[in-house]
Amino acid sequence: MTERESRLCDADGLACLLDAMARRVGEGRRAGVPLRLIGVRTRGVPIAQRLAERLRPLVGGGVPVGAVDITLYRDDIGRSDRWPV
């Protein structure tokens, strides 16, 4: 980690957060309403997949996971010497 980075939680803490999120989503879901998850590339996709795994037993089936790439819509796109395209 660099000086500007800080760790918000460890692996166990993240697992607890995902479990809590899954419970809240599962409890608040209306029966018959499809549930989908979208992860922001790149690190949001694995988080969405892990959340979907935890939701599966709570909602009685698989939860499809999609991905969105926001590279061209970032507010810091002009601040780098590298361009995404």
C-alpha positions as CSV (number, residue, x, y, z in Angstrom):
1,M,0.0,0.0,0.0
2,T,1.1,3.5,-0.7
3,E,0.9,6.5,1.6
4,R,-2.3,7.6,0.0
5,E,-4.0,4.2,0.3
6,S,-5.6,2.8,3.4
7,R,-7.3,-0.5,4.1
8,L,-10.9,-0.2,5.0
9,C,-11.4,-3.8,6.1
10,D,-9.7,-7.2,5.9
11,A,-11.0,-10.4,4.2
12,D,-13.1,-11.4,7.2
13,G,-14.5,-7.9,7.4
14,L,-15.5,-7.9,3.8
15,A,-17.1,-11.3,4.2
16,C,-19.2,-9.9,7.0
17,L,-20.2,-6.9,5.0
18,L,-21.2,-9.0,2.0
19,D,-23.3,-11.3,4.3
20,A,-25.0,-8.3,5.8
21,M,-25.7,-6.8,2.3
22,A,-27.1,-10.1,1.1
23,R,-29.4,-10.4,4.1
24,R,-30.7,-6.9,3.6
25,V,-31.3,-7.4,-0.2
26,G,-32.9,-10.8,0.4
27,E,-35.2,-9.4,3.1
28,G,-36.2,-6.4,1.0
29,R,-36.9,-8.2,-2.2
30,R,-40.4,-8.6,-3.4
31,A,-41.4,-12.1,-4.5
32,G,-41.6,-12.5,-8.3
33,V,-39.4,-9.5,-9.0
34,P,-36.3,-10.5,-10.9
35,L,-33.0,-9.7,-9.2
36,R,-29.9,-8.8,-11.2
37,L,-26.5,-7.4,-10.1
38,I,-24.2,-5.1,-12.0
39,G,-20.6,-4.7,-11.1
40,V,-18.4,-1.8,-12.2
41,R,-15.3,-3.1,-14.0
42,T,-12.9,-4.2,-12.8
43,R,-13.0,-4.7,-9.1
44,G,-16.8,-4.3,-8.7
45,V,-17.4,-7.4,-10.8
46,P,-15.9,-9.9,-8.4
47,I,-17.7,-8.1,-5.5
48,A,-21.0,-8.5,-7.4
49,Q,-20.2,-12.2,-8.0
50,R,-19.5,-12.8,-4.4
51,L,-22.7,-11.0,-3.4
52,A,-24.6,-13.1,-5.9
53,E,-23.3,-16.3,-4.3
54,R,-24.5,-15.2,-0.9
55,L,-27.9,-14.2,-2.3
56,R,-28.5,-17.6,-4.1
57,P,-29.8,-19.5,-1.0
58,L,-31.8,-16.4,0.2
59,V,-33.7,-15.9,-3.0
60,G,-34.0,-19.5,-4.0
61,G,-31.9,-19.5,-7.2
62,G,-29.1,-17.9,-9.1
63,V,-28.7,-14.2,-9.4
64,P,-27.3,-13.1,-12.8
65,V,-24.3,-10.7,-12.7
66,G,-23.5,-8.2,-15.4
67,A,-20.7,-5.7,-15.8
68,V,-20.4,-2.1,-16.9
69,D,-17.2,-0.4,-18.1
70,I,-17.2,3.3,-17.1
71,T,-13.7,4.0,-18.5
72,L,-14.9,6.7,-20.9
73,Y,-17.1,8.4,-18.3
74,R,-14.5,8.9,-15.5
75,D,-14.0,12.4,-14.2
76,D,-10.3,12.0,-14.0
77,I,-9.8,10.8,-17.6
78,G,-7.9,14.0,-18.6
79,R,-5.5,13.8,-15.7
80,S,-3.4,11.0,-16.9
81,D,-0.8,10.6,-19.7
82,R,-2.5,7.3,-20.6
83,W,-5.8,7.2,-22.5
84,P,-8.2,4.3,-22.3
85,V,-8.8,4.1,-26.0
